[in-house]
Amino acid sequence: MAKVIHNFGRADKVDKAALGRLVGSISRFLDPDQAVAATRGDAADVQIVDARRMGGAFVLDALWGRLGIGDALRTAATGRRVDPDVVERVIFALTAQRCLEPGSKLACVSWAAQRVALLDCPGFDDQAAYAAMDFLLEAWPQIAKGVFESTAHLLNLTCDVVFVDTSSTYWEVDVSDEEIELGRARSAQGGDRADGEVVVAEGAVRQFSKHSKDHRTDLPQVVIAMAVTAEGVPIRCWTFPGRTSDQKIIRRIKTDLGELVAGPVVVGGRLGVQLGRQPDRAAGRWGRLHRL
């Protein structure tokens, strides 16, 4: 049966000085080592084996789930030759690393294993990271549709009219991607093809163009397009080779947005000014409009 020897009162009102005198009085009857061990209590049995950062990754993980990105990834991975839960966590780890401490995929492996606490994320190597990126590239149309539907419902987006604009940006490099791929093709084949034609890889997007919005026709560029709702919320971005014409861009956007947006798409050159205006009012002020 418990017996109360002395009641010290409430913890927030206790006389700490009196407690100190009491401890000192009792410690006179103990050896120094015993006194030190008594003040430490059970702390001597506690050993810290690992300590990692969690705050930023935890917030990103909550936002990741709230926007439905994780669900979209797992749904797209179902039925494929990947584990839906594992590939979703690996892709989240890659995304979180780019947001918090940008680095390569190989750097992300050690970052996720040693520097940050990621909920339910298994250990993975660089091959698993590359496999996750391959899955992302293969399944991105389905993933994009799932994320769009979840976000549109969450933010109550109105997609009756979608605005799209294009721009370009350039690189301070001496040669375009085409010339780099051309050199690789010649090295691999021992020279040009017999008919004099060399097929350039589709990845050659940085190209020289006669039309540059930055007036830098001397440097290779790419064309960037972005679609937003009437409220200005981004829906999707594209990157096209530097010489891609507006007609090809419009056809590509129409195809890609066909499954997401039921209403008309307005394409023009003053997107930043016209966001938030009604389509009929905007149509009278844009330099060029296309209704898809």
C-alpha positions in Angstrom: 0.0 0.0 0.0 1.4 3.4 -1.0 2.2 5.8 1.8 2.7 9.6 1.3 5.7 10.8 3.2 5.5 14.4 2.1 3.4 16.4 -0.3 5.3 19.0 -2.2 2.2 20.6 -3.7 1.6 21.6 -7.3 4.5 21.3 -9.7 4.0 24.9 -11.0 4.0 26.3 -7.4 6.7 24.1 -5.8 9.6 25.8 -4.0 12.6 24.7 -6.1 15.1 26.2 -3.7 13.7 24.1 -0.9 13.9 21.0 -3.0 17.5 21.8 -3.8 18.3 22.1 -0.1 16.6 18.8 0.5 18.5 17.0 -2.2 21.7 18.5 -0.9 20.9 17.3 2.6 20.2 13.7 1.4 23.2 13.6 -0.8 25.5 14.0 2.2 24.8 10.3 3.1 25.8 9.1 -0.5 29.1 8.6 -2.2 29.7 11.2 -5.0 29.2 8.5 -7.7 25.9 7.4 -6.1 24.7 11.0 -5.9 25.4 11.7 -9.6 23.7 8.4 -10.6 20.7 9.3 -8.4 20.2 12.7 -10.1 20.4 11.2 -13.6 17.7 8.7 -12.8 17.0 6.4 -15.9 18.7 8.8 -18.3 21.9 6.8 -18.1 20.0 3.9 -19.8 18.9 6.1 -22.8 21.1 6.1 -25.9 20.4 8.3 -29.0 21.0 6.1 -32.1 19.8 8.5 -34.8 18.4 12.0 -35.3 17.0 13.4 -38.5 15.1 16.4 -39.8 11.3 16.0 -40.2 9.5 19.3 -40.3 9.8 20.3 -44.0 9.3 16.7 -45.3 6.3 16.3 -43.0 4.6 19.4 -44.3 5.3 18.4 -47.9 3.9 14.9 -47.3 0.7 16.4 -45.9 0.3 18.6 -48.9 1.2 15.7 -51.2 -1.7 13.7 -49.8 -4.1 16.7 -49.6 -3.7 17.3 -53.4 -4.2 13.7 -54.2 -0.8 13.2 -55.7 -0.1 10.0 -53.8 -3.4 8.5 -54.7 -2.9 9.3 -58.3 0.5 7.7 -58.3 -0.7 4.5 -56.6 -3.7 4.2 -58.9 -1.5 4.6 -62.0 1.0 2.0 -60.6 -1.7 -0.6 -60.0 -1.4 -3.4 -62.5 2.1 -2.5 -63.6 5.3 -4.2 -62.7 6.0 -1.9 -59.8 4.9 -1.9 -56.1 2.4 1.0 -55.9 3.2 1.9 -52.3 7.0 1.7 -52.8 7.1 3.7 -56.1 4.9 6.4 -54.7 7.2 6.8 -51.7 10.3 6.9 -53.8 8.8 9.5 -56.1 7.8 11.6 -53.0 11.4 11.3 -51.7 12.8 12.5 -55.0 10.3 15.4 -55.0 10.9 16.4 -51.3 14.6 16.4 -51.9 14.3 18.7 -54.8 12.2 21.1 -52.7 14.3 21.0 -49.5 17.9 20.1 -50.6 18.1 19.9 -54.4 20.5 17.3 -55.7 20.9 14.3 -58.0 19.1 11.0 -57.7 22.2 9.4 -56.2 22.4 12.2 -53.6 18.7 11.6 -52.8 19.4 8.0 -51.8 21.8 9.0 -49.1 19.6 12.0 -48.2 16.5 9.9 -47.6 18.6 7.2 -45.7 20.6 9.5 -43.4 19.4 13.1 -43.3 15.6 13.2 -43.2 12.7 11.3 -41.7 10.2 10.2 -44.4 7.1 8.5 -43.2 6.7 4.9 -44.6 9.6 5.3 -47.0 11.6 2.1 -47.4 15.3 2.2 -48.1 16.0 2.4 -51.8 19.0 2.7 -54.1 19.7 4.7 -57.3 18.4 1.9 -59.5 15.0 2.1 -57.7 15.0 5.9 -58.2 15.6 5.5 -61.9 12.9 2.8 -62.1 10.5 5.2 -60.4 11.3 8.0 -62.9 10.8 5.5 -65.8 7.3 4.7 -64.4 6.6 8.4 -64.0 7.5 9.1 -67.6 5.4 6.2 -68.8 2.3 6.8 -66.7 2.3 10.6 -66.5 -0.9 11.2 -68.6 -2.9 9.1 -66.2 -1.1 10.6 -63.2 -1.7 14.2 -64.4 -5.4 13.5 -65.0 -5.8 12.1 -61.4 -4.0 15.0 -59.8 -6.0 17.5 -61.9 -9.4 16.0 -61.0 -8.4 15.9 -57.3 -7.1 19.5 -57.3 -10.0 20.9 -59.3 -12.5 19.4 -56.8 -10.4 20.6 -53.8 -10.0 24.2 -55.0 -13.4 24.4 -56.7 -11.7 25.4 -60.0 -13.9 26.5 -62.9 -12.5 25.1 -66.1 -15.1 26.4 -68.5 -12.4 28.5 -70.1 -8.6 27.8 -70.0 -6.0 30.3 -71.0 -2.7 29.3 -72.5 0.4 31.3 -73.3 3.9 30.5 -74.6 7.3 32.0 -74.1 10.9 31.0 -74.7 14.1 30.8 -72.8 17.7 30.2 -73.9 20.9 28.6 -72.7 24.4 30.0 -72.6 25.9 27.1 -74.6 27.9 27.0 -77.8 25.9 24.2 -79.6 22.4 22.9 -79.7 21.2 19.5 -78.6 20.8 18.6 -82.2 24.5 19.0 -82.8 25.4 17.0 -79.7 23.1 14.1 -80.8 24.4 14.4 -84.3 27.9 13.9 -83.0 26.9 10.9 -80.9 25.1 9.3 -83.9 28.1 9.7 -86.1 30.4 8.3 -83.5 28.1 5.3 -83.0 27.6 4.6 -86.7 31.1 5.5 -87.9 29.8 8.4 -90.0 26.6 9.6 -91.7 24.0 7.2 -93.1 24.5 6.0 -96.6 21.6 8.3 -97.8 23.2 11.2 -96.0 20.5 11.5 -93.3 21.1 11.3 -89.6 18.0 10.9 -87.4 18.3 13.2 -84.4 17.0 12.0 -81.1 13.7 13.3 -79.8 15.4 14.6 -76.7 17.1 17.3 -78.7 14.9 20.2 -77.5 17.4 23.1 -77.3 17.5 24.4 -80.8 18.4 27.6 -82.6 15.5 29.5 -83.9 14.9 32.7 -86.0 12.2 33.8 -83.5 13.4 34.5 -79.9 11.3 36.5 -77.5 14.6 37.3 -75.7 16.1 38.5 -79.0 18.9 35.9 -78.6 18.8 34.1 -81.9 22.5 33.3 -81.4 21.7 30.9 -78.6 19.7 27.6 -78.5 16.3 27.9 -76.9 13.2 26.0 -75.9 9.5 27.0 -76.1 7.6 26.9 -72.8 3.8 26.8 -72.6 1.5 27.0 -69.6 -2.3 26.5 -69.2 -4.2 28.2 -66.4 -7.8 28.5 -65.3 -9.7 31.7 -65.3 -8.6 32.2 -61.7 -4.9 31.9 -62.7 -4.3 28.5 -61.2 -1.8 26.5 -63.3 -3.2 23.3 -64.9 -0.2 22.1 -67.0 3.1 23.1 -68.5 4.9 22.0 -71.7 8.4 22.2 -73.1 8.8 22.2 -76.8 11.9 22.2 -79.1 13.1 25.7 -79.8 11.8 25.8 -83.5 8.3 24.4 -82.8 5.7 26.5 -84.6 2.6 27.9 -82.9 0.4 25.6 -85.0 2.1 22.5 -83.7 2.0 23.8 -80.2 -1.8 24.5 -80.4 -2.5 21.0 -81.8 -0.5 19.4 -79.0 -2.2 21.5 -76.3 -5.6 20.6 -77.7 -4.8 16.9 -77.6 -3.4 17.0 -74.1 -6.1 19.1 -72.6 -8.9 17.3 -74.4 -9.3 14.7 -71.6 -9.1 17.4 -68.8 -11.1 20.4 -70.0 -14.5 20.3 -71.7 -14.7 24.0 -72.4 -12.8 26.2 -74.9 -9.1 27.0 -74.7 -8.0 30.5 -75.4 -4.4 31.0 -76.6 -2.8 34.4 -76.7 0.2 36.6 -76.1 -0.8 38.6 -73.1 -1.7 36.0 -70.5 -0.2 37.8 -67.6 -2.5 40.8 -68.2 -5.6 39.0 -69.1 -5.9 36.6 -66.2 -9.2 36.9 -64.4 -11.1 38.7 -67.3 -14.1 37.2 -69.0 -13.3 35.5 -72.3 -15.4 37.9 -74.4 -13.7 41.0 -72.8 -10.3 39.4 -73.2 -10.9 38.5 -76.8 -11.1 42.1 -77.8 -7.7 43.0 -76.3 -5.4 40.0 -77.1 -3.1 40.3 -80.1 -4.0 36.8 -81.3 -6.6 34.3 -80.1 -7.3 30.7 -80.9 -10.4 29.0 -79.7 -9.8 25.2 -79.7 
